[in-house]
Amino acid sequence: MRKSTAGLLAAACALCVVMSGCVERRIRVTSAPVGARVWINDQDVGTTPVETRFTFYGGYDVRVELDGYESINELREAKAPFYEYPGPDLIATALPTKLKPLIEWHFDLEQVEEATDPDGARENLLDRAQSLREQANSTSDE
Protein backbone atom coordinates (compact mmCIF):
# COMPACT_ATOMS: atom_id res chain seq x y z
CA MET A 1 0.00 0.00 0.00
CA ARG A 2 2.88 2.36 0.70
CA LYS A 3 4.22 1.79 -2.80
CA SER A 4 0.92 2.74 -4.40
CA THR A 5 0.65 5.89 -2.25
CA ALA A 6 4.20 6.89 -3.13
CA GLY A 7 3.47 6.20 -6.79
CA LEU A 8 0.30 8.30 -6.67
CA LEU A 9 2.17 11.11 -4.97
CA ALA A 10 4.95 11.00 -7.57
CA ALA A 11 2.38 10.98 -10.39
CA ALA A 12 0.54 13.93 -8.84
CA CYS A 13 3.79 15.90 -8.54
CA ALA A 14 4.72 15.10 -12.14
CA LEU A 15 1.24 16.12 -13.29
CA CYS A 16 1.53 19.43 -11.41
CA VAL A 17 4.88 20.13 -13.06
CA VAL A 18 3.62 19.25 -16.53
CA MET A 19 0.33 21.15 -16.19
CA SER A 20 1.65 24.09 -14.26
CA GLY A 21 1.05 27.45 -15.79
CA CYS A 22 3.36 30.38 -15.81
CA VAL A 23 3.27 34.09 -15.28
CA GLU A 24 4.27 36.42 -18.11
CA ARG A 25 4.70 39.91 -16.61
CA ARG A 26 4.59 42.82 -19.06
CA ILE A 27 4.80 46.62 -18.98
CA ARG A 28 3.08 48.67 -21.69
CA VAL A 29 4.19 52.29 -22.16
CA THR A 30 2.16 54.74 -24.22
CA SER A 31 2.57 58.44 -24.85
CA ALA A 32 0.82 61.40 -26.41
CA PRO A 33 2.10 61.98 -29.05
CA VAL A 34 3.18 58.47 -30.05
CA GLY A 35 6.69 57.67 -31.25
CA ALA A 36 8.61 58.67 -28.12
CA ARG A 37 11.75 56.70 -27.23
CA VAL A 38 11.46 54.84 -23.88
CA TRP A 39 14.18 53.69 -21.49
CA ILE A 40 13.39 51.59 -18.42
CA ASN A 41 16.26 51.42 -15.92
CA ASP A 42 18.56 52.83 -18.63
CA GLN A 43 17.65 50.04 -21.08
CA ASP A 44 16.19 51.16 -24.40
CA VAL A 45 12.91 49.28 -24.85
CA GLY A 46 11.66 50.98 -28.03
CA THR A 47 9.24 53.68 -29.14
CA THR A 48 5.70 54.18 -27.93
CA PRO A 49 3.47 52.34 -27.89
CA VAL A 50 5.85 49.67 -26.59
CA GLU A 51 5.49 46.55 -24.48
CA THR A 52 8.27 44.70 -22.66
CA ARG A 53 8.60 41.86 -20.18
CA PHE A 54 9.83 42.36 -16.62
CA THR A 55 10.74 40.08 -13.74
CA PHE A 56 10.32 41.98 -10.48
CA TYR A 57 7.63 44.26 -9.10
CA GLY A 58 8.75 47.53 -7.56
CA GLY A 59 10.17 50.87 -8.69
CA TYR A 60 11.49 51.51 -12.19
CA ASP A 61 13.31 54.55 -13.57
CA VAL A 62 11.52 55.56 -16.76
CA ARG A 63 12.79 58.08 -19.32
CA VAL A 64 10.65 59.18 -22.27
CA GLU A 65 12.06 61.43 -25.02
CA LEU A 66 10.78 62.84 -28.30
CA ASP A 67 12.37 65.59 -30.42
CA GLY A 68 10.58 68.88 -29.92
CA TYR A 69 9.11 67.80 -26.56
CA GLU A 70 10.22 68.04 -22.93
CA SER A 71 11.90 64.84 -21.72
CA ILE A 72 10.25 63.00 -18.84
CA ASN A 73 12.28 61.22 -16.15
CA GLU A 74 10.14 59.54 -13.49
CA LEU A 75 10.16 56.72 -11.00
CA ARG A 76 7.15 54.51 -11.74
CA GLU A 77 5.85 51.68 -9.58
CA ALA A 78 4.99 48.23 -10.91
CA LYS A 79 2.50 46.96 -8.31
CA ALA A 80 1.86 43.26 -7.94
CA PRO A 81 -1.68 41.90 -8.36
CA PHE A 82 -3.10 39.92 -5.41
CA TYR A 83 -2.23 36.55 -6.96
CA GLU A 84 1.47 37.50 -6.99
CA TYR A 85 1.68 37.87 -3.19
CA PRO A 86 3.30 35.07 -1.16
CA GLY A 87 0.76 32.32 -0.66
CA PRO A 88 -1.64 32.93 -3.55
CA ASP A 89 1.37 32.93 -5.91
CA LEU A 90 1.89 29.19 -5.30
CA ILE A 91 -1.67 28.49 -6.35
CA ALA A 92 -1.45 30.85 -9.33
CA THR A 93 1.69 29.19 -10.71
CA ALA A 94 0.16 25.72 -10.22
CA LEU A 95 -2.93 26.55 -12.26
CA PRO A 96 -2.92 25.11 -15.77
CA THR A 97 -3.20 28.53 -17.35
CA LYS A 98 -0.87 31.31 -18.35
CA LEU A 99 -1.31 34.49 -16.30
CA LYS A 100 -0.39 37.73 -18.05
CA PRO A 101 -0.38 40.65 -15.62
CA LEU A 102 -0.01 43.94 -17.49
CA ILE A 103 1.27 47.20 -16.01
CA GLU A 104 0.28 50.25 -18.09
CA TRP A 105 2.04 53.61 -17.92
CA HIS A 106 1.03 56.63 -20.00
CA PHE A 107 3.02 59.84 -20.49
CA ASP A 108 1.73 63.14 -21.86
CA LEU A 109 4.64 65.01 -23.44
CA GLU A 110 4.67 68.80 -23.52
CA GLN A 111 5.95 70.54 -26.59
CA VAL A 112 9.05 72.71 -26.19
CA GLU A 113 8.23 76.33 -26.90
CA GLU A 114 10.32 78.01 -29.54
CA ALA A 115 12.74 80.49 -28.05
CA THR A 116 11.82 83.99 -29.13
CA ASP A 117 14.31 86.84 -29.36
CA PRO A 118 12.28 90.06 -29.30
CA ASP A 119 15.20 92.32 -28.42
CA GLY A 120 17.66 90.83 -30.88
CA ALA A 121 19.82 89.42 -28.07
CA ARG A 122 21.21 86.73 -30.36
CA GLU A 123 22.25 89.28 -32.97
CA ASN A 124 23.84 91.47 -30.28
CA LEU A 125 25.77 88.49 -28.94
CA LEU A 126 27.04 87.57 -32.41
CA ASP A 127 28.06 91.18 -33.11
CA ARG A 128 29.93 91.36 -29.82
CA ALA A 129 31.68 88.05 -30.53
CA GLN A 130 32.74 89.32 -33.95
CA SER A 131 34.17 92.53 -32.49
CA LEU A 132 36.08 90.58 -29.83
CA ARG A 133 37.44 88.27 -32.52
CA GLU A 134 38.62 91.30 -34.53
CA GLN A 135 40.22 92.80 -31.41
CA ALA A 136 42.05 89.56 -30.68
CA ASN A 137 43.30 89.33 -34.27
CA SER A 138 44.52 92.92 -34.29
CA THR A 139 46.32 92.45 -30.95
CA SER A 140 48.10 89.31 -32.13
CA ASP A 141 49.24 91.05 -35.36
CA GLU A 142 51.13 93.74 -33.42
Secondary structure, DSSP 8 states (H G I E B T S, - for coil): -HHHHHHHHHHHHHHHHHH--EE--EEEEEEESS--EEEETTEEEEESSEEEE-S--EEEEEEEE-TTB--EEEEEEE---GGGSTTHHHHHHHSSSEE--EEEEEEE--B------TT-HHHHHHHHHHHHHHHHHHHHH-
